[in-house]
């Protein structure tokens, strides 16, 4: 990348600002040298991870980076044999290991952050090292008494020795013989030994060792003879304590040394976490988003803002380059925002390519450029004594020597600083060169010739920064497809410059320039007119779409209501037919008992079938139904089935696939029924009974236990049982079906209502099983 481009696009300033978001000092230096990522897949993955981390901070509790440190420096120190880590280093290591373990633990419960999890979830943690450090060191970074048994014993002895020394001094302080000699009843230390201040005149009164004198010489500090042995013991204990602490720190350092590779791996992860956190915090505070990275060298900015301009005042920019055209030529008055537009496009592109969130809408798309080059501003090289134009020429030449198809070039006021005619020619030549290279370029200019050239040339789109001549101020809106007017004379006139001067100035403008300015004015007027018309068309299209949707919704509701009414009517008729079929079944039973002719019964059956078939055909024609799905047939001709509508078993005589009906025979009754009205019967294993003869009857109990059976299976067994019960002369039987869910009981009661064997039935009494048993009286 071009160092000059970094400077004029303020990328250096951006990196400095981002560095302040880093906690680890080494990362601040790293961010100051941040460069665009050279691999598109790595860049896309980096931006996805940053997106995940921004969401993690906003919606899932965030991340607390306080205490983060480059722990690789601690492991390097631990490699030096004979050297042990101090408590500050060990505690910092403990804090960082704990911070990473907690972050990883939270991440394990959040599966939505796919890229973030992939980056960290496979890394190890070192809870055992944390525990060792926590056991030995407290938060104030002091060695705990319980760090070892020997240290605990030494500190107990120290505590006792201190108490003994204090007691000995208290005896001296309380002795009347020494009251005149003691300067103050305080215990102080000299050279690590406990002493008391004694008046110079009475120093011979207390036997002991003199350690120091006051500056005035009126006080001497004496270690009484009775304290000497205790002080010696105290010094010995302190030496033993220091040695024991050294051993503890050596043991902890050994553990760090043994786990160096894992700690370094965690350290690298923490360093990257700090950078991620910094980028994400910056993105959230600056109201940034993650753009798409395309591989077509195209820039499409949506509501883009310059990061160093207050977001409450800046007018967001929306434009694209590289899709329908490679060159965007921006014209318009000074202070209109042309330079800001160039800087915004260049800086946001560099930010996105470096994996930094950008202040723009997330619909923004940035091309994967291999270079971003800019020549912006009126800088002069004092060292080389170059003029403004010469300095620009030097920068432009360096850019032209470097550009490729995958470059983004930003040139401000191209050709300015010299004769307008030559400057225009130079600008057009540079634009031609960039066009031939097929690189993407944004160029600003004042020259009328360049404006006309850009408007008429293919692969160049003209644009302008809008200027309100009424208020004499820019609006900072970028108008694509509209070249800008030179408003100098208009502004001068509104500011009160003499009409004579204005007219004289106009007379010096060439006819060609006047034609260009008039063309630009006409284009602008037409553009505004087209914008107004387009807005009206869009409004009419939206209204027409809304009216169409409302009409379709009303039509749908009416159709739904019509179908619902018809459906309910036919369902009612269908229900009535089912009831009539039940009555028909009862009628057949009565016909059989009363020995009526088969012809009468057949007439009834035929009438019922015809009526039901007519109803079904009319319903199918009138009511919309969902497409039929091929039905799975679980029975064949000759199978025994249970027909719900007549509550009886029957034999399948014929299968009508098209109509989805069955022809069945239940006793002497023949019917055509819907397949939905039929259940397949699972034949239970038949119990073997001895044949009935005239001498003995098969004895059956007066009760049948149906608990645990399916409804169809239970009804089949109950029907068989009642046959045998009648043969054995029973007039009252007990049907045990249990309470359970009630499904079996309900099925049994429904069967009993229509069974030809049953006279009446009732629920069992208190001593008969209650609702778990039904008492049946047979005919």
Protein Blocks (a to p, Z undefined) as FASTA:
>chain_A
ZZklmmmnommmmmmmmmmmpmblklmmmmmmgccdfbfklmmmmmmmmmmmmmmmmmno
paafehiacfklmmmmmmpghiacdfklmmmmmmmmmmmmmmmmmmmmmmklmmlmmmmm
mpccdfklmmmmmmmpcfkopacfklpmklmmmmmmmmmmmmmmmmmmmmmmmmmklmmm
pmbacdddeehiacddddfklmmmpgcddfbdcfkopaccdddfklmmmmmmmmmmmmmm
mmmmmmmmmmmmmmmmmmmmmmmmmmmmmmmmmmmmmmmmmmmmnopadddddfehpacd
ehiacfkbcfklpccddddehjlpcbdcdeddehiommmmmmmmmmmmmmmmnopacddd
fkbccdddfbdcddedjdddfknopafklmmmmmmmmmmmmpcfkbccddehehihiafk
lmmmmmmmmmmmmmmnopacddddfbfklmmmmmmpghiacddddddfklopaehiaceh
iacddfklmmmmmnopafklmmmmmmmpcfklmmmmmmmmmmmmmmmmmmmmmmmmmmmm
mmmmmmmmmmmmmmmmmmmmmmmmmmmmmmmmmmmmmmmmmmmmmmmmmmmmnopafklm
mmmmmmmmmmmmmmmmmmmmmpccddddddddfbdehiacddfklopacddfbdcfknop
acddehjaccdddfklpccdddddddddddddfkbccdddfbdcfehiafklmmmmmmmm
mmmmmmnopabdcddebjmnolmmmmmmmmmmmpckbmbdcdddfknopjmbccdddZZ
